[in-house]
Amino acid sequence: MVNIRHITTATAKTWVSVGLCLLCQSSSATLAMDKTGELSPEGSTPQTIQTELAVANPMAWFDRITIASRQLNYVGVFSYQTGWRTETSRIVHRFANGEEKEHLEILDGSPREIIREGDNMRCVLPAQRTIIVGKMGIRNSFPGYLPQNHAELTANYRIHLEGVGRIAGLDAQKLVLEPRDELRYGHMLWVELQSGLLLKSQVIDANGKVIEQFAFSDVRIGGEINDELLTPSVKTSDDWHTVDVSGDHTARIENQWALSEPLPGFTRLATTQHRTGWPLQLVYSDGLAAISIFIEPAEAGINARGYFAGGGAVNVFERILNGYRITALGEAPASLVQRAAESIKELK
Amino acid sequence: MKEKLSAMLDGDVDDATVRTLLIRLKHDPAFRNEWDTYCLLGDALRGYAPPELEGFTERVMARLENEPIIFAPRRIPPPIETPAAPPDAPSRRRYILQSAAASAMGILAVIGVVATLSGSKGTASPSPALITATAIAPVRHTPAIMPNNYMFAHQTMSGGFMPAAIHYVRGLSDPTEE
């Protein structure tokens, strides 16, 4: 077992070094944003934006990241790395007439792709002859919910800027989110200076180890995106299995479930009832990380399966409670995900 | 490498080494035999020597071939501020299972590290005695949505900084590709 004191020490060392770097941070970064704080539509290019503004406030960068990821045109190749596995994907994103279109293809292993048009997501898994469809939930209700919920973020993370680095041939401002406790992971972000596009993201565990990384290796920002690039490459047929995970995200559904003790720093973000007979989903967020708790009737005689690794920073814990299967899943340490699953109770 | 195997049985190696060893166990039959021998020795010393071990791993593997396991093995960090595990739970050897190392899974089961498979709070943990193939087979069930779908449903609701679709890569990672 890893000694908790050791973790604390290691974490402290990691973040002390980060703090030292902060002292010599650059504040020469410039914002490519207009006076309203928004990028102009139609797939803005950095050149179209005039206002320059020295940004010493990390929060302004978070706003830029969100706006840029939605309102820029870009085409790039990025790697997703977790543990010993790396996968490369190509992403194409277009913003036109107020609507986003996105096409993501995983280039390694079995071909898989995701197509998004506005709120509608479609994930194609040829090996399983399966299509998963769903609607964007909270993420898309910009600016209602953003990871940039500043108060919540700063309550749970110490946030600061580091220097400017170079990712995929572009200058990028580095941001650090240091967790204030061991109930959440740390994050490091590299944001393209001119456009605000996030070029690289790392999730750091309590030992200071990178447990998940997304990083562009090549990206073109701005310019035209033709339809061809957004066309699905996998041909599907009618006999494929379609799973619809859409839920009613808009209504805050009254339900009979709650946490017996709160998860520190997390608040209930949403309650979603998937279609009849499907699990109830409770979503808790600390401003950045989210944990979903799925509740559904369990088949008789079923055993809970305990821990699973969901991939990268995501952990999963399953238990059975009074005939219900409780599955907690989130980008949080396994201990907290388990705690979420074990804290859930049925209100009488 | 043999020393590392022994250390792994004692829970004395770090996560990275465990992963390395599991990968090698998956691909190297000779190495797997070494592991079997260590386990057998350990069982014999503890008085668990089974009447019939011949081909045990192969039988377990045959059973596992058809099991829909989604995830890969990973050592679980110790709980922080969570209720203590039952005193008999081998918490130092908690592993979670993934299809990527189904071969290792059969072997791990022999030494009783499957506590987490059935280990929700309050349920009895399996004893470290020999566990039969039947006992270690993951429970087959048909939940309304499978883990990929849980992940997908979660990602539609979670925040984060990356462009939306990139989040979904997490749920789509192909555990068979390494």
Interface residues (C-beta under 8 A of the other chain):
Chain A: M1 V2 I4 F62 I65 T66 S69 R70 F78 Y80 T82 G83 W84 R85 E87 S89 I91 H93 E100 E102 H103 L104 I106 D108 G109 S110 R112 I114 R116 M121 C123 L125 A127 I132 G134 K135 M136 G137 I138 R139 N140 Y145 L146 P147 E182 L183 H187 L189 L198 S201 D205 A206 E212 F214 V243 V245 G247 H249 L269 A270 T272 H274 G277 W278 P279 Q281 V283 S285 G287 L288 A289 A290 S292 F294 E296 E299 I302 N303 A304 R305 G306 Y307 F308 A309 G310 G311 G312 A313 V314 V316 E318 R319 I320 R325 T327 L329 G330 E331 P333 A334 S335 L336 Q338 R339 E342
Chain B: G11 R19 I23 I70 F71 A72 P73 R74 I76 P77 P78 P79 I80 E81 T82 P83 S91 R92 R94 I96 L97 Q98 A115 T116 L117 S118 G119 S120 K121 T123 P138 V139 H141 T142 P143 A144 I145 P147 N148 N149 Y150 M151 F152 A153 H154 T156 M157 S158 G159 G160 F161 M162 P163 A164 A165 I166 Y168 V169 R170 G171 L172 S173 D174 T176 E177 E178
